[in-house]
Amino acid sequence: MSDFKKYIPVKPIPIQNRQWPSRSIETAPTWTSVDLRDGNQSLPIPMNPEKKLQYFRMLLEIGFKEIEVGFPSASQDDFDFVRTLIENDLIPDDVCISVLTQARKHLIDRTVESLKGAKQAIIHCYVASSDLHGRFVFNMDHEKVLEMAVNGTQMVKDAIREANLDFPVRYEFSPEEFTDSDLDFTVELCKKVKECWGEVKNKKDFILNLPATVERRPPNHYADMIEYFIRKYPYMDQTSISLHAHNDQGCAVAATEMALLAGADRVEGTIFGHGERTGNLDIMVLAMNLFARGIDTGLDFSNLEQIVKIVENCSGIDVHPRHPYAGQLVFTAFSGSHQDAIRKGMDRREEISEYFEQGWKMPYLHIDPADVGREYEKLIRINSQSGKGGIVFVLEKDFGIYPPKTMHAEIGKVIQRYMDEKGGEIDSKELYDVFFKNFVNTTGKYAYSDYSRNILKNSGDLIGVSFTWVNDGVERQLTGIGNGPISAVVNALKTDTKLIEFTLEDFSERSMGSDADAKAIAFVGIRIADSGKMVYGVGVHSNIDRAAIAALISALNRAEM
């Protein structure tokens, strides 16, 4: 990396009293999907007609009203796809398709031909405006680039007229590599293009797309350039300013958000950012960012998992597991402290919402996963970094097992020890199995059988119990009295002088499940007299008394391990 001196710092934009940093985005821009053109042309294996149609239908379901469907003059496949959409009446009346062309007559004519029979459409023409392209790729100075742009615009007008298209055609012009172009020249170029196109009744009928074709500047420079352009350009009342950011430096979303603050009102991008090199703006991420700030975007990503499947199938490219909003790990916590915070937050959702006066605010979760079709049960995953809070969250949410808080640390230690030996990650079923193996109905030195109980007459609510007690293989018949089954059993056990001394300190029980086959689950915590150690056991049984006694026996057996 010693060659950094081959690069120079980019010069700031000469703008005074910039306004965009103090503004807020309050409404969503016009969204334009370029997945089927810019995204598709950059795939290792471009989509076939069947996949393109599936993708198009997905874009309609999401809610896009402008969709760039192809480059019909560049390939027969693209031309045929445009014709398929039109001839089979697959474009809803409120959706406008867009087609791209270079500023060359035979390409423009072919593009216009592809649109015959459409109800509405945008013809998108582009000319490279940067000196890098103009002078060194095409050997053209500013005058010749301007001439090409104006002539191309006139050729689009002429082709539309000659084709007798019976619908209004909207026009979009892109000075390619806007962010690498001389700003004052670009303003003049776009001014001449607008004057060539003429008056429009609706500003959406004339679009200037100002792209960051290759990202060479920081995001704030894109915003500065957009604000500078809007200040200098004289036809803003008849022009929609569109953004098309690429992601070469990983800042396309940030750059687009800032440029919207600067006055742009339309955004082009692709789902999950497919496009040349590092890709286009991820239009889904931008839309979800605005959604997370309380803005109605008009786009629906509530079925995001299905969208992921379609895009992966059509593009042949997997979505990264940490991709914003769509990645499988985005709403997942492995860290113990994160898991504990999420668990506590979920338990106090209503209180949090009331305090912050908003419907959703949660530790480590920037949006409600349910808004994109994700389940709460999958928020927390268990590995060697997980803590007791996350482990208990999974037991609670997946299996309806609610251990007492004082037991959480002991459960965490057991699972942590298991994970240290196993490595990797365990799913909720394996966690359940490890929990049951270590805590539930634990066998060992102690056991019981032939349990019975009865309510003693003339003794208030006292209960008498009798059972066969086994201590290290030796059986005894024990009886005891208490104010409940568990206290009666504890009192009976005190007569066994060979049993470790303990004090019952915690007892709770509840049902596990809600149907006719639901079982009782009981938690018992005992403190061992010699060591002062607190040990928990769990009992599960169809009979609530037996569950409690099983929990006590489990705790005693675990104390001997």
N, C-alpha and C positions, 0 to 999 in steps of 0.2 A: 504493500500500500504506500510505497514511497513516492509514487508518481502523482500524488495529489496536486502537484503544482501545474500539471497539464490542464487543470480546470481553474476557472476564475469565479469569484462570487458573482451571482446574478445581480444586476443593478436594480435598485428599487424603482417603483413606478412613480413618475413625477406628478403626484397628485397632492393637493393641499386640502386641509380640512375635510378629510374623508369622513363620510357619514355612516358607512355600513357597520363599523364596530359597535355602534350604540343602538343598532336596530335589533328587532326580534322577528323571527319567522312566525307569522300568525295564520297564514293560510297555505295550503299545499299548492305546489306548482302544477302545471300541466305535465302529466307523466307520459313519456314516449318510450316504448320498448324498442330497442334495436337488436334484440336477441336473434331474430331471424335473418338479419343482414350482417351487422358488425360482429355479433357474437358467433353466428354460424360460419362466416367466412374464415374465422380464426381457429376452428376446431380441427384437431388432427384428422378426424373423419367427419366431414360435413354431414348434416342430417339429410336423409332421403325424404322424398315427398310425404310418406306416411308419418314420419317423425315430425316433420315440419308442421303438418296439419294438427297432430296431437299437441304440439307446443303452442300453436296458434290458439287452439281451443282453451288451453290452460291459461293463456294470457287474457282471453276474454273473461274467463271465470274469475280471475284475480281482479278484473275491473279496468284494464287499460282501454282507453278510448282512442289512443293514437298508437299505431303499430307499424314500424318500418319492416315491410315484409320481404324485401329483397333488392337485388341489383339486376333488374330484368335484362339490361343490355349486356351484362357481363357473362351470362350463361343461359343456356336453354332451360336448365332446371329451374332457375329463378323466374324466367319468363313464364314457364308453364305453371309454376306455383301461383303466380299472380293471377293468371287466367283461371286456374282451378277455383280460387277463392271467389272470383267475380262471376264466372259462368254457373257455379253451383250455389250462388246466393248464400255464401257462408259468412259474409260480413254483415253484422247487425247494422241497422240504420244509423245508430248513434256512434259508430266506430269509423274512424278515418284511417285508411291505410296510407303508408308512405313508401315511395320508391326512390332509390338513389341513382344519380347519373353524373358522369363527367360532363364538362362543358364542350362537347363535341357533337356535331349535327347528327351523324348517323346513330350515335348512342342515344341522343335525346329523342330522335324519331322512334327508335325501337322502344324506348321507355314509355312514351306517350301511347304507342300502339298497345302496350300491355294493359293499359288502363281503360280501354274501351268497354263501356257497359257498367262501369263503377258508379256508385252513388255519390261518393266524395273521395278525394285523394289529395295527397301532398306530393309534389315533385320536388325532390331534394337535389340540388346541384351544388357541386363544390369546386373550388379553385384554390390551389396552394398559394398562400399569400406571403409566406416567410421568405426572407432573402436566401436562407439555406436551400429551400426548394426552388424558388424562382430563379435565382442566379446560377446555382450549382447543379441542379437536377434538370431544369428545363431551359437554362440559358436565356432567361427572360428578365428584363429590368421591371421596375414598378409600372411603367407606362404600358408595357405589353401584358403584364398580369392584370391590370385594370381593364385593358381592352378585352382580354379573354373572358373576364367575369361579366362584363356588360354584354358582350356578344353572345355568351352562353345564355344569359337571361333572356335576351331577345329571341334566341333560337327556341327556347322553351315556349315563349309566348306564341311564336309563329307556328310551332308544331301543334300546340293546343288548338289554335284557330283552324289550321288546315285539317285537323282530325275531326273537327266538328263535335267535340266532346260535349255531351248534353248535361254537364254538371259543372259546378264551380270548382276550379282547381286552385288549391292553395300552393304557395311557393315558399320553399325554404332554401336559403343560400348559406353556405359555410365557407368562410375564409380559413382553409385548412392551416393548422399550426398557428392559430390565432395568438396563443401565448408566446410564440417565438417570432412574432411579426412586429414590424414597426407600427406602433399604435396609431399615430396620426395618419399613416398611409391606409391602415385598415379602416379607419373611420371614413376616409375619402372613398375607398373602394366600396364599402357598403352603402354609402350615400348615393353613389352613382348607380349601383345595382337597384336600389329602391326607386330612384327616379326613372330608371328604365322600365321597371315593372309597373309603375304607375300607382294611382290612388287605390286604396282598399277601404271597404266599409267597416271591416272588423279587423283589429290588429292581429288576430290569430291567423288571418289569411296571408300575412307576410311575416315570415320568420327569419331572423338572423341567428344562425347557430354559431356560437363563438367557442370553438373547441380548444381544450388543452390536449391536443393530438398526441403529443409526447410530453409527459410531465417533467419539466426541467426547473420549475420554480416552486417555492413554498406556497401553501394554500392561500395565505393572505395576499400574495401577489396576484393570484387569479381574481380575487375580489376587487383589488385595486384596479385591475385592468378593465373589469366589467363596469365599475363605477366611472372610471375615466371615459370609457367608450360612451356610456349613456349620457354623460355631461356634454360630450362633443357632437354626438350624432343628432341631427335635427328632426328626425321623423319618429320619435318615440310614441307619439299618439297613434301611429299606424303600424307599429312593429312590435312583435313579440320577441324577446331576447331569450334564446335557448342556450343551454349548457350541455357540453359533451366532454366529460373529463375522463382521461385515461389514468391508469394507476401505477405508472412506472416508478414512482417514489413512495407508493403506498398511501397517498394522501387524497385520493379521488373523492372520497366521501366528505372529508373536511373541506377540501377546496370548493366542492359544489355547495355545501351549506353556506360557506362564507360568500360565495358568488350570488347566491339567492338573496342574502342580506344586502348585497350591492345593487339589487334591482332586477335580476333576471326573473322570469316567470314561467320558464319551461325547462324540463330536464330530460335528457336522453340517457339511457343506461340499459344494463342487462341484469337479469336475475342471476345472482351469485357472481356477477362481474365478468362473465365470459367476454373475451375480446382479445385483440392483438397483444402480444407480449405478456405483461402482467394483467391485462384486461381493462375493461371499461369500469366506470362507476358501477358499483353494486346498487342498483336502484331499489332492491328490496331492503337493504340496510338503511339507506337514506329514508325511505318511506316509514320503516319501523322506528327510526330515530324520532321522526316527527310525531308519529303515533304515540310514542312514549312520552311526549311532551304535551299531550292533550290536543293534537291537531287531527281533524278528520281528513285522512289522506285520499279517500275514495277508492283505495286498494284494499283487498281482502287477503291476508296471509294466514287466516285462522286454520287453514288446512296445510300447514307448512311441511309436514312430513310427507304428504302425498306430492306436493310440489317438488320436494327434494328428489323423490323417486323418479318423477317424470323428467326433470332436468338431467339427473345422472344418467338415465337410460338414453335420452336423446343426444346428450353431449358426449357421453363416454368418459366423463370426468367426474370423479367422486367429490362430494362436498367435504371440505376439511372438517374434522371433528370439533375444532374450535372456531369455526366460521361464525361470525356474529348472528345470533338468532337461530340459524339453521343447523349449526353443528350439534352433534350428539352430546357433546360435553359442556355445552354452553350453560345449561341450567343444572349442572351437576357439581356437587361439592365432595371432595375427598378429604380436605383438611379438617381436622377435628374442631378447630375453633370456628371455622365457617359453618360446619354442620350444626354445631351447637347453637350458633346465632340464628340460622335458618329455622331450626326446630322451635326455638323460643319465639321467634317472630311469627311463625305460622300459628302457634298456640294463641297468640295475642293479636291476630289480624284485625278484628273489629276495633279493639282499643287503639291500635296504631293508626288505623284509617281515621278514627274520630280525632285523634290528637293532631295529625298532620292535615286533616280536612281534605283527604283525597282517597280514592278508592283502592289504590295499591301503593304501598311502600314497604319494602321488605329487605332485611339484611342480605347483601350479596346477590340479590335478584332484581335487575333493573326493570323488568316487566313481569307481569303475571304469565308464567309459562302456558297457562290455559289459553291465552290470547292467540297463540300460534299452534294450538292443538297438542301441547305437551302435557303429560300427566304429573301431578305432584309426587306420586309414588316413586318416580324415577329421579327425583332431585338429588338424592344422596346415595352415593355408591361407596362401598367399603373396601379399603386397602390398608396397608400398614400405616398410613398417615392419618387414618380416621380416628376420631375420638368417641367418647361414650355418647355424646349428644347425637351424633349421626347414626350410631348403631341402634340406639333406642328409638330414634325417629323411624327407621326402617321396620323395627319390630312393631311399633305402634301403627304405622300407616299401612303396612302390607299384611299384618297378621292379627291386628287387634290385641296385641300383648302390651300391657301398660305397666311395666315394673315400677315400684316405688322409687322416688328420686334417690333415696339413700342406697339403693341397690345399683344405680347406674355405674358407679366407679368400678364395682366388682365385675359387672358384665363387660365393661370396657377392657379390663385387664385380661380377662379370659379370651376375648376375641383378638386383642392385640397379640397375645402370646401365640394364638393359632396362626395369625397372619404373619408373624415374624418367622414361623417355621415353614409356612406354605409359600409365602411371597405372592406377588401379583394382586389380583382382585377377586373378591367373591361376590356372587349374586345374592339376592335376598333369600332364596331357598337354602343355599348353603349356610348363610348366617343363621337362619331358623334352625337348621339341623345341628349346628355347633352349639347354639343356645340350649336346645333340648338335651343334647348329649351331656352337657356340663352342669345343668341346673335342674332339669325336670325329672321328677320321680327317680332320683339318683339312688342306685343300689349300692350296698356295701356291707359294713359291719352290722348295721341295724336294720330291722325289718319288723313288720307287724302283720297280724291276720285275725280273722274271726272277730272283727270289731262290731260292737253293738252299743246302743245308748238308750237311756230312758230319762224322762223328767221325774225327778224325785217328788213324792207327795209331801205336802206340808213344809216345803223348803223354798218357797218363792219360785225363782226361775232357775234354780240350780239343776245341773244336768249330771247324771252319772254315766260313766262309760266303763266298758270292760273289753279287753282284747288280749290276744296272745302276743307277747313281746319277745323278740329275738335279739340277743346281744351276743355277737361273736359266736353264733351257732347254738347258744344256750337259750331254751324257751322258758318263759314264765308267764303265768296268768296275772295280769295287772288290772286293777280297778282304780278309778279316780273320780273326784267330784269337782265341778267348776261352774262358772257362770256361762260357759259355752263349751262346745266340743273340744276346741283346741286347748283351753285352759284346763279342762278336766284331764286331757291326755298328758299335759305337762305335769300336773300334780301327781298323776299315776306314775310317771317316769321318775319322779324324785325318790321313789322307793327302791330304785335300782342303784345300789351303791357302786356298781362297776361302770356306770354311765358317766361320761364327762360332765362336769358341772357347767351349767349354762343358765342364762336368763333370756326369756322371750322378750325381745324389745320392739319387734315390728311384725304386724300381721295385717294383710289386706287380701281381699278376694273380689272377683268379678266374673262375669260370664265371658267366654271366648267363642265368638260366633253369635248368630242371631236366629238360626233356624231351629227346627225341632231337635237336631243332633248337637246343639251347642253344649259345650262342656264348661265346667267351672275351673277357673285357674286361681290358685292361691299363692301368695308370697309370704314367706316367713323369714324373719331375721333374728338370729340368736347371737348373744355375746358370750364367748367362752371365758370362763372365770379365770383360768390360769394365765392366758395370754392377753385377755381384753379384746381379742380380735372379733370383729363382726362378720358373721357368715350368713349367706342367704341360700335358701332352697326354694324350689318351685314345685307345686303339685298340680297335676291335671287329672280330673276324674269327672265322670258324669254325675257323681254325687258330691254336693258341696262340702259335706263333712270329710269325706274321704280325700278330697283335693287338699283341704287344709292340713290333715294329718300327713299326707304324702309330702307336702311342702316342708313340714317340720322334720320328718325322717330324712328328706333330701338334705336339709341344712346340717343335720347331725352327721350324716355320712360324708358330706363335703368337708366338715370340720376335721374329720379323721384322715383326710387325704394329704 
